[in-house]
Amino acid sequence: MKLQKMIYGLVCLFVALMLCGCEWELASPESLITPPKSNQERLQQKQLVTSFLSREESLIVPEALNESNAYQYLDLDQNGDDEIIAFYANKESNFMLGFVILDQSEKQWYLKHKAVAYGTDVHFFAAKDLDDDGQLEILLGVDTGYGSQKELYLYQMNEQELTDITGEERITYDQITLAKNEKNGSVLVTARMDTSVLEGNSNITVYEYYHGNVMPVYDETFTGYCSEMRFDKVARNADGVYLAMRHNHFVNVLLLKETAEGFAVVMEHPLPYDYEDVSNVQIFHDENNDGVVEIISLWSPELNDSTRGYKDYIQVWLQWDGMEGLIAVDAVLENVSEGYRFSVPLEWMDWLYYDFRTQDTIIWTDFYSENGNMEFETVFSRAAPPWR
């Protein structure tokens, strides 16, 4: 009797659904490629993307891109619908990798383009309309496996094909960034280091892309190794590229920007510290959240009788003054692990000194100044906890 009631209920439900016009649609693999909402969906989508690769290929997550996925959703053809670009490597070759582009036609996913590159990992990726012609160019930088050297592949994409613009003449680099010129056009800035000479130097090049051609519009060589570059607002009404040129015991900061005569280095400022000892120091950062990037300089103590290192020094944040120098906009004494952050008034920097000293396992920070009798007087002190 119960079974008859269950069958009768199911029949009634089916008839009701048919009468109200509802449709049942089983999920197809093609319909599963949407931004994932759960781990199960991520697994299903990964399996689907992988189905477009050959047996010897597998998806990879590029370490240098700060991405947690092997594929991204981008509107590459700018038609309002996202395509999928997925990075892969050949499991049977240590130097073969690339990306595939998947697109939809009549709700069916298909392999639209496939690019093959040669290297050990993906270092850089960008999709940008470099020449403002309405079509995106794809930039793929790969680690070559030879020291720190990388190579850039530049592709022009349209509906029919993916054209390798750089061909056999790859752009080699160690550091790379996309920037803007004064006309708001996209330019590419690279640094290529020469370690064959004792002092070391870096070749800085600015490239423009126009009608399928990559042309250098600026090329200069500077001493030091370019360890970091950052394109950003360097003043409220000016953009520029900051370059950190590392020497043995100091870092020289250069500001590269476009002038009326073309690209040029308009500011140079040495930072007298070896930042290799402070691996987590971010030299360029918008510290005061005013929309303009600052440069970190360290204000060293007069005496350091403690275990304090560079990361504990007062951080002085500098902004470009619009000419050939820098001005201080913030000074901070901070220690995250000990839970304090102290802003030092900028006007104190003209007369204030500080030391680190250890007394009975306690580390003290002493601030002092010079009085009218040419004697030093302590203004105030702060003690760090002994469990540091």
C-alpha positions as CSV (number, residue, x, y, z in Angstrom):
1,M,0.0,0.0,0.0
2,K,2.8,2.4,0.9
3,L,4.6,1.6,-2.4
4,Q,1.4,2.3,-4.4
5,K,1.1,5.7,-2.6
6,M,4.7,6.6,-3.4
7,I,4.3,5.7,-7.1
8,Y,1.1,7.7,-7.2
9,G,2.8,10.7,-5.6
10,L,5.7,10.6,-8.1
11,V,3.3,10.4,-11.0
12,C,1.4,13.4,-9.7
13,L,4.6,15.4,-9.2
14,F,5.7,14.6,-12.8
15,V,2.3,15.7,-14.2
16,A,2.4,18.9,-12.2
17,L,5.8,19.8,-13.5
18,M,4.8,19.1,-17.1
19,L,1.7,21.2,-16.8
20,C,3.5,24.3,-15.3
21,G,6.0,24.3,-18.1
22,C,9.2,23.5,-16.1
23,E,12.1,21.9,-17.8
24,W,14.7,19.5,-16.5
25,E,18.2,19.9,-17.8
26,L,21.0,17.6,-16.8
27,A,24.3,19.4,-16.2
28,S,26.7,18.8,-19.1
29,P,30.5,19.1,-18.7
30,E,30.4,22.3,-20.8
31,S,28.0,24.0,-18.5
32,L,30.3,23.5,-15.5
33,I,32.9,26.1,-16.5
34,T,31.7,29.0,-14.4
35,P,33.5,30.7,-11.5
36,P,33.7,27.9,-8.9
37,K,31.8,28.2,-5.6
38,S,33.0,25.0,-3.9
39,N,35.9,22.6,-3.9
40,Q,33.8,20.1,-5.8
41,E,33.1,22.6,-8.5
42,R,36.8,23.4,-8.7
43,L,37.6,19.8,-9.1
44,Q,35.0,19.4,-11.9
45,Q,36.3,22.4,-13.7
46,K,39.9,21.3,-13.4
47,Q,39.0,18.0,-14.9
48,L,37.2,19.7,-17.8
49,V,40.0,22.1,-18.6
50,T,42.5,19.2,-18.4
51,S,40.4,17.3,-21.0
52,F,41.6,19.7,-23.6
53,L,45.3,18.9,-22.9
54,S,47.2,15.9,-24.3
55,R,48.3,12.9,-22.3
56,E,51.8,14.3,-21.6
57,E,50.5,17.7,-20.5
58,S,49.3,18.9,-17.1
59,L,48.0,22.1,-15.6
60,I,50.5,24.3,-13.6
61,V,50.1,27.1,-11.2
62,P,52.6,29.8,-12.0
63,E,54.4,30.7,-8.8
64,A,55.4,34.2,-9.8
65,L,51.9,35.4,-10.6
66,N,50.6,35.2,-7.0
67,E,47.6,33.2,-8.4
68,S,46.2,30.1,-6.7
69,N,44.7,28.7,-9.9
70,A,46.1,27.2,-13.1
71,Y,43.5,29.0,-15.2
72,Q,41.9,32.4,-15.3
73,Y,38.6,33.8,-16.6
74,L,39.2,36.7,-19.0
75,D,37.2,38.4,-21.7
76,L,40.0,38.1,-24.2
77,D,38.0,38.9,-27.4
78,Q,36.1,41.6,-25.5
79,N,32.6,40.4,-26.5
80,G,31.2,40.4,-23.0
81,D,31.7,36.7,-22.3
82,D,34.8,35.3,-20.5
83,E,37.1,32.8,-22.1
84,I,39.4,30.6,-20.1
85,I,43.2,30.8,-20.3
86,A,45.0,27.9,-18.7
87,F,48.7,27.3,-18.1
88,Y,50.2,23.9,-18.7
89,A,53.5,22.1,-18.8
90,N,54.7,19.0,-20.7
91,K,55.3,16.3,-18.1
92,E,57.8,14.6,-20.4
93,S,59.9,17.7,-21.1
94,N,61.4,20.0,-18.4
95,F,61.4,23.0,-20.8
96,M,58.1,22.9,-22.7
97,L,55.1,24.8,-21.4
98,G,52.5,27.3,-22.5
99,F,48.8,28.2,-22.4
100,V,45.5,27.2,-24.0
101,I,42.5,29.5,-24.6
102,L,39.0,27.9,-24.4
103,D,36.0,29.6,-25.8
104,Q,32.3,28.7,-26.3
105,S,30.2,28.2,-29.4
106,E,26.5,27.4,-28.9
107,K,27.2,26.6,-25.3
108,Q,29.9,24.1,-26.2
109,W,33.5,24.7,-25.0
110,Y,36.3,24.2,-27.6
111,L,40.0,24.8,-27.8
112,K,40.4,28.2,-29.6
113,H,44.2,28.7,-29.3
114,K,47.2,26.9,-28.0
115,A,50.6,28.5,-27.4
116,V,53.8,26.6,-26.9
117,A,56.8,28.2,-25.1
118,Y,60.1,27.0,-23.7
119,G,61.1,27.5,-20.1
120,T,60.8,26.1,-16.6
121,D,58.0,28.2,-15.3
122,V,55.7,31.1,-16.1
123,H,57.1,34.3,-14.7
124,F,54.8,37.0,-16.1
125,F,51.4,37.2,-17.8
126,A,49.3,40.1,-19.0
127,A,46.5,40.6,-21.5
128,K,46.6,44.2,-22.7
129,D,45.6,46.3,-25.8
130,L,49.1,47.7,-26.3
131,D,48.4,49.7,-29.4
132,D,44.7,50.7,-28.7
133,D,43.4,48.9,-31.8
134,G,40.6,47.1,-30.0
135,Q,42.3,43.8,-29.8
136,L,44.2,42.4,-26.8
137,E,47.9,41.3,-27.0
138,I,49.0,38.5,-24.7
139,L,52.4,38.8,-22.9
140,L,53.9,35.6,-21.5
141,G,57.2,35.7,-19.7
142,V,58.9,32.5,-18.9
143,D,61.9,31.5,-16.7
144,T,64.5,30.1,-19.1
145,G,66.3,28.0,-16.5
146,Y,69.5,29.8,-17.1
147,G,70.2,31.9,-14.0
148,S,67.7,34.7,-13.5
149,Q,67.1,35.2,-17.2
150,K,63.6,35.3,-18.6
151,E,62.2,35.5,-22.1
152,L,59.0,37.4,-23.2
153,Y,56.6,36.0,-25.8
154,L,54.3,38.5,-27.3
155,Y,51.1,37.3,-29.1
156,Q,48.6,39.2,-31.1
157,M,45.2,37.6,-30.9
158,N,42.2,37.7,-33.2
159,E,39.3,35.3,-33.9
160,Q,41.2,33.2,-36.4
161,E,44.8,32.9,-35.0
162,L,47.2,33.7,-32.3
163,T,50.3,35.3,-33.9
164,D,53.7,35.2,-32.2
165,I,55.0,38.7,-32.7
166,T,58.4,38.2,-31.1
167,G,59.1,35.1,-33.1
168,E,62.7,33.9,-32.7
169,E,63.8,37.4,-31.4
170,R,62.6,37.1,-27.8
171,I,62.9,40.0,-25.4
172,T,65.2,38.8,-22.6
173,Y,64.8,40.4,-19.1
174,D,65.3,39.9,-15.4
175,Q,62.6,42.4,-14.3
176,I,59.6,43.5,-16.2
177,T,56.5,45.7,-15.7
178,L,53.8,47.3,-17.8
179,A,53.7,51.1,-17.6
180,K,51.9,54.1,-19.2
181,N,53.3,57.0,-21.3
182,E,52.1,60.6,-21.2
183,K,49.4,59.8,-23.8
184,N,48.1,57.0,-21.5
185,G,49.4,54.4,-23.9
186,S,50.9,51.1,-22.7
187,V,54.7,50.6,-22.7
188,L,56.8,47.8,-21.5
189,V,59.8,48.4,-19.2
190,T,62.5,45.7,-18.7
191,A,65.7,45.4,-16.8
192,R,68.4,43.0,-18.0
193,M,71.4,42.4,-15.7
194,D,75.0,41.8,-16.7
195,T,76.8,39.7,-14.0
196,S,79.9,39.2,-16.1
197,V,81.5,42.4,-14.8
198,L,82.7,42.8,-11.2
199,E,80.5,45.8,-10.3
200,G,77.5,44.6,-12.2
201,N,75.1,46.6,-14.2
202,S,71.5,46.6,-15.5
203,N,70.3,47.6,-18.9
204,I,66.9,49.4,-18.7
205,T,64.8,49.4,-21.9
206,V,61.4,50.9,-22.6
207,Y,59.4,49.2,-25.5
208,E,56.4,50.5,-27.4
209,Y,54.2,48.2,-29.5
210,Y,52.7,49.5,-32.7
211,H,51.1,47.6,-35.7
212,G,52.8,44.3,-34.9
213,N,56.2,45.8,-34.2
214,V,58.0,46.0,-30.8
215,M,60.3,49.1,-30.8
216,P,62.7,50.2,-28.1
217,V,62.2,53.9,-27.4
218,Y,64.6,54.2,-24.4
219,D,67.8,52.2,-23.6
220,E,70.3,53.0,-20.9
221,T,72.7,51.0,-18.7
222,F,73.2,51.7,-15.0
223,T,75.5,50.2,-12.4
224,G,73.9,47.8,-9.9
225,Y,71.5,45.0,-10.2
226,C,67.8,46.0,-10.7
227,S,66.1,43.9,-8.0
228,E,62.7,45.6,-8.0
229,M,60.7,47.9,-10.3
230,R,57.3,49.6,-9.7
231,F,55.1,51.6,-12.0
232,D,52.7,53.8,-10.0
233,K,51.7,57.3,-9.1
234,V,54.9,59.1,-8.1
235,A,53.1,62.4,-7.6
236,R,49.4,63.3,-7.6
237,N,49.6,64.3,-11.2
238,A,52.5,62.2,-12.5
239,D,53.2,58.5,-13.1
240,G,56.7,56.9,-13.2
241,V,58.7,53.7,-12.7
242,Y,60.8,53.4,-9.6
243,L,63.9,51.1,-10.0
244,A,65.8,49.7,-7.1
245,M,69.5,49.2,-8.2
246,R,71.3,47.0,-5.7
247,H,75.0,47.4,-5.0
248,N,77.2,45.7,-2.4
249,H,76.2,47.8,0.6
250,F,73.5,50.2,-0.6
251,V,70.6,50.5,-3.0
252,N,70.3,53.3,-5.5
253,V,66.7,54.3,-6.3
254,L,66.1,55.7,-9.8
255,L,62.9,57.3,-11.1
256,L,62.2,56.8,-14.8
257,K,59.5,58.8,-16.4
258,E,58.6,60.4,-19.7
259,T,59.6,64.0,-20.2
260,A,59.1,66.4,-23.1
261,E,62.3,65.0,-24.6
262,G,61.3,61.3,-24.1
263,F,61.9,58.9,-21.3
264,A,64.7,59.8,-18.8
265,V,65.8,59.2,-15.2
266,V,64.7,62.3,-13.4
267,M,65.7,61.4,-9.8
268,E,68.4,59.3,-8.2
269,H,68.7,58.6,-4.4
270,P,71.0,56.2,-2.6
271,L,69.7,54.2,0.4
272,P,72.7,53.2,2.5
273,Y,71.6,49.7,3.5
274,D,72.0,46.3,2.2
275,Y,68.4,45.2,1.8
276,E,69.5,41.6,1.2
277,D,69.5,41.4,5.0
278,V,65.9,42.4,5.1
279,S,64.2,40.1,2.7
280,N,60.7,41.2,3.7
281,V,61.3,44.9,3.1
282,Q,59.0,46.3,0.4
283,I,61.0,49.3,-0.9
284,F,58.1,50.9,-2.8
285,H,54.7,51.1,-1.1
286,D,51.9,53.6,-0.6
287,E,52.5,53.8,3.1
288,N,50.1,56.7,4.0
289,N,47.3,55.7,1.6
290,D,47.3,59.0,-0.3
291,G,47.4,57.3,-3.7
292,V,51.1,58.1,-4.3
293,V,53.8,55.4,-3.9
294,E,56.6,56.1,-1.4
295,I,60.2,54.8,-1.0
296,I,61.3,53.3,2.3
297,S,64.5,54.6,3.9
298,L,65.8,53.4,7.2
299,W,66.8,55.8,10.0
300,S,69.6,54.0,11.8
301,P,70.3,54.3,15.5
302,E,73.4,56.0,16.8
303,L,74.2,53.0,18.9
304,N,72.9,49.4,18.7
305,D,73.8,47.4,21.7
306,S,71.1,44.8,21.1
307,T,69.8,42.1,18.7
308,R,67.8,44.7,16.8
309,G,68.2,44.5,13.0
310,Y,67.2,46.6,10.0
311,K,63.5,45.5,10.3
312,D,63.4,47.2,13.7
313,Y,64.9,50.6,12.6
314,I,62.7,53.6,12.1
315,Q,61.2,53.5,8.7
316,V,61.2,56.9,6.9
317,W,58.9,57.0,3.9
318,L,59.9,59.4,1.1
319,Q,58.0,60.9,-1.8
320,W,59.3,62.5,-5.0
321,D,59.3,66.3,-4.7
322,G,58.6,66.8,-8.4
323,M,62.2,67.8,-9.2
324,E,65.3,65.9,-8.4
325,G,64.9,65.0,-4.8
326,L,62.7,63.4,-2.2
327,I,60.7,64.6,0.9
328,A,59.8,62.7,4.0
329,V,56.1,62.1,4.5
330,D,56.0,59.6,7.3
331,A,58.4,58.1,10.0
332,V,57.4,54.9,11.8
333,L,59.0,52.8,14.6
334,E,57.1,49.5,14.3
335,N,57.4,45.9,15.6
336,V,54.5,43.7,14.6
337,S,55.5,40.8,16.8
338,E,55.7,43.0,19.9
339,G,52.5,44.8,18.9
340,Y,53.5,48.4,18.7
341,R,53.6,51.1,16.1
342,F,54.9,54.6,16.9
343,S,54.7,57.5,14.5
344,V,57.6,59.8,14.9
345,P,56.7,63.5,14.1
346,L,58.7,64.5,11.1
347,E,59.8,67.8,12.7
348,W,61.7,65.7,15.4
349,M,64.0,64.3,12.8
350,D,66.1,67.5,12.7
351,W,67.1,67.2,16.4
352,L,66.2,63.7,17.6
353,Y,68.5,60.7,18.0
354,Y,67.9,57.2,19.2
355,D,69.8,54.1,20.5
356,F,69.0,50.4,21.1
357,R,70.5,49.1,24.4
358,T,70.2,45.9,26.4
359,Q,69.8,45.9,30.2
360,D,69.0,42.8,32.1
361,T,67.7,41.0,29.0
362,I,65.4,43.9,28.3
363,I,65.9,45.9,25.1
364,W,65.4,49.6,25.5
365,T,64.9,52.2,22.8
366,D,66.2,55.6,24.0
367,F,65.3,58.8,22.3
368,Y,67.5,61.8,23.1
369,S,68.5,65.2,21.9
370,E,71.3,67.8,22.4
371,N,70.7,70.7,24.7
372,G,72.2,74.2,24.7
373,N,75.3,73.0,26.6
374,M,76.2,70.5,23.9
375,E,75.1,67.7,26.2
376,F,72.7,64.8,25.3
377,E,69.5,64.5,27.3
378,T,67.1,61.6,27.1
379,V,63.6,62.6,25.9
380,F,61.9,59.3,26.6
381,S,62.6,55.6,26.5
382,R,60.6,52.5,25.7
383,A,61.3,48.9,27.0
384,A,60.7,45.8,24.9
385,P,59.4,42.7,26.7
386,P,62.2,40.1,27.7
387,W,60.4,37.3,25.8
388,R,61.2,38.8,22.4
